[in-house]
Every structure is written in C-alpha cells, then in structure tokens.
Amino acid sequence: MPKIAVIGKQNVGKSTLFNSLIKKRISIEYDKPGVTRDLVREKVDWAEGSWEIIDFPGFEHEKEIKNDILQKLSIEKAFKELENCHLFLWIVSIKGLSSYEKDLCETLRHIKKPVWLVVNFVDDPSLEIYASDFYALGFKTVFFVSALNNRNIKDLREKIINYFNMPEKIIDENKENVEILKIAIIGKPNAGKSTLFNYFIKKEKALTSDIPGTTRDALKDSFIFNGKKILIVDTAGMRKRSKIIEDVEYFSINRTEKAAEQADVVLLLIDPHEGVDKQNKNIIVLLEKKMKPLIIAFNKSDKLDLLIKNNLEEEINNIHKIFWKIPIFFISSITGKNTIKIIEKAYKLKEKNNVKINTNDLNKFLEKMKNNVIFNQSAFKLNYITQAYPKLVFIIFSKIGKLPSNIHKFILKSIRKEFSLEEIPILLDIRKKS
C-alpha cells in the first residue's frame, strides 16, 4: 500500500491538508507550533486503490525546539519513518520559505524520494503570480492549494491516484534509471503458481484450477512493495517434454524458459507432497544453466511437520550439480504465509548478483588464497584475477589454461565465501597467460 507523507515546517497547515485529503477531521488543527507530535495515519480508498496518508509532526530547527524534549524526539522519530514512505507532500506557505525550510529542501533531496511541493494558503488564484520562487526550487510537481477552503485538493487527490496507477510508472522520480525487480514464478503444473501470482497482485488475474496446463501465456503484472515496483510473471507449468502433446503447450514452455532468462530472480514453486522428484530436479538444473539467482518455495506447507521440512531441505542441498546455496522457504500461496520473506530475499539476491568487486580486492584475495597447500604445485600457479561481463564472471589468468575440477570448485567456493556470494550463481573462466 503506497504511503504518502504530509510533511513540512510547523504551522504551514499540514494537519488541515491531511484532514482535507482524507475528508475527515482526525488530525488536530490548531494555530500553534508543535501540536502534532505523533504520526497520524489514515487508510483511504480512492478509485480502485488504497493509500495510507500520514500526517507528520512539524519539522523545525533543533535550536528552536531544544527545550521541548518531546517535540525533539517526535521529529527524530519522524525523520526515520520517511524512509518507509513512497511520496512526500512538502507543505509550504505562499508567504515564502524560512531559512530552515531552505535547509530542509536539501535534506529532502538527499533522501531521494519523490517530492511534490504543495504551496498552501493560496485562496486567490491571483496569488500564483508569486510562483516563480517555488518553481526555482527544481521540483517537478508543484501544487497551489488552500487546505482550509479545499481549493485544488480534489486535483491533488486525483494526481496521487494517477501517479500510483500508471502501469509503467517508476515510483521514485528523483532517480533517472530506477530498475524494477523482475520475478518469474516457475514450477510444475498445479504447484500453485497462479494462486501465488494472484495473491501478490491482489487481483484474480490468473485463472486457477486443478487442471494441468490451465496457464498457457506468461502473465505479467506489478505491485508495490515498500515503495518499490515489482514485476511478477506467472508462467505455464513445466512438464517433461515427452508428456507435452499439444503444440500450444510446447510454445508455453518456451515462454516459461524465456521468462526465466529475463527475470532478475526466479522463484521455483514446488508442491511438497510431490517432493523433489525428477522433474523438479530437471527444472533446477535448467535454471542452474541459465545462471539466475534462484529461490525455492515449497507451497501448501501449512500443515507440514518439521521432519518433512528438514527432509525436503536436505533433498535440495544434496542435488550435486548445484554449487551455490539456494534459499528455501515454506509458504502458502492462499494465506500469503512467508511470501514477504521471499520478496525481501529476492531484492537481496538481485543486489548481490549486480555487485562489482574492485580488482585490487580480488587480487589481494587471490594472493591470500595462493598460500593454501592445494596450490603448492607450480603447475597450478595463478597470476591475476578480474571481474568481467556478465558481472559475476571471474577471469583468472594462470600458467595453464585449465584447472582440475576439484581446484576449480575450491576457487569458486572461496570466492563465494570471501565476497558473501554463497546464494548467487557465479562463473569462473580460467585463461592461459600469454
């Protein structure tokens, strides 16, 4: 649910604007600084969406409130809460900015969240001739309102609705190239992929049934999580090639594989009652070859006992072709149990998968690793290491162009441990020094 913060200096009409937006008198309106101390929250349903509007305490320079301990603590707490909000409505007076507000302007820029400037007390449209000073602050969106008289409040509300409902809208306007997290849900037929897809997007978009092959197209939709946009793809169930009897299913499987290639993170959904059977193992191997960060979720796991869960985890860990640790969750696509943990983990995996390690750090690591007894033989001398494109391909120049399998695996394991890449697929390219 998008969170909109109503912020600003003391006594600029924040609480009045808050009440006007939600059409209720919840925040206390009083012409005295420091009346609002707590974060006043209200969920509102506009159009077909829901929002949380938050009235923040008035911000003020520390020297002005040094004798008011409660107000100082409330402001400190409020600044921490700003990180959790998706849009700032910064309220200022048409009379102009104070020196503190000019400093606050720079502070808001550093937080790097979208800021809309809302100029209050503009009861008369003729007052907007003084707008040049406010546009000069450089914010893309500026509103002139009278919170007390509801002037332009409806337009502001509609602007908020449209902003969050634009299909390809990036939440943070202050970042030029904000990336969307892309997750592809993969699995056998009837693993519960479409049910989980519908749970995430809060819509019954994907058709769900007990009939294998119900999903044919790769369905895409997006939702907002902690102010960030997530593109999620529901894919066709992956059966053995020998079991495919329709051309349309064949093309569906190809779309599923393509969705996996285009995703930042792949979520493999498994029915625990079927276990880690041969087809699920084949899917894991396929995803391993695509070198994509992978999360495995055992669905329909509400009533699984601890012993069964431990056995399933052990089966995954024993798949010999997987050389990195795959995060495992036990979830319910119906109730949403542990689904938030999946999204949080997906963000961390994407971040790790895009890491760029300094070449000097890599070669310091290489020098330290060469002291291991396994490299005492001169034939295995390693000269230099660097990171290449794709980002998690590491190139090592050696006296010989190929290393024994056990040493190759040892180096991969050492790189993962040194740079905290245990849950990420990485490649090692050994080249002969010339």
C-alpha angles and dihedrals in degrees: 000000000000114000118214117198119209102205141162147110121314117284100015095118102266096144092046090052090046091054091046092052095049093037091231135099100237105128115066112251112207133147095239130096119251099022093130111063105151127058105261110208131190130175113220131189112217123175104322097332142074128229136182114223115199125197108209126203115260113274117228140169112278094238090057094057102030091117094049104075095178093052091047092051092046091053092048090050091047094054090055090052092055090078090065095053125092102203133024122212100197108200119207134165124255086232090076142260126304120223089257092054090053088055090045089054090062091045091055091051091055092053086062099215126131110275124196115195111223113192109203134201092042096140093152121052089218089071089069089080085084090062098106093081091056096045088051089069087075102236113146096220123049126173129190112207146156105220092188094053096034092240110168091350091121090053090050091051092050091048090055092049093050093045095059096037097055104116097223098029116138107218097221112062092180092067116072099203108027109170123223118227107239119203124183117200108215132178149110120301114285095018089126099257097141092045090054091045090054091047092055096048094038091229135101091237100133117064111239127200142136091252113106113239095029090134114060107153122059100249118209130198138146140225137183121250119180090339094308127110119237123195110205127189126203110205138195118270113267113232130173112285089238090058094055109103102164128068089219090059090050090056090045091057090050089053089050092054091047090051089054091051093051096045126096090215131015120216112204111201117203130186102230091209089065092043127200094322127173094275093051089049089051090052091051091051090048091052090046090058090052089057094225126150105257135204121189118208123186104212128204088034100139094113101033115126123226095256093057091047092051091049092051092050090049091052090055093047091050095058096115098207094062112087099176130065112259116211110238128202134179109218147161117227089198101052097026094237111174093352092122089057089056093055092046091050092047091057091051092049092051090050092050092045090057096047118133113207119206112249092228090055090049093053093045086055090048092052091050092047093050089067088071114110090238089073098050090105109089092220089071096053112148116207111179142354131203138165119246139184123310085057099240098050111109119200119205121190111212141173086253126038096229135041129206114267095249092053091045090055092045092055092048091050091048093050091050092050095044096049100031094249097134093126097044130085110238134177129220118208114193114200131183113246111243 
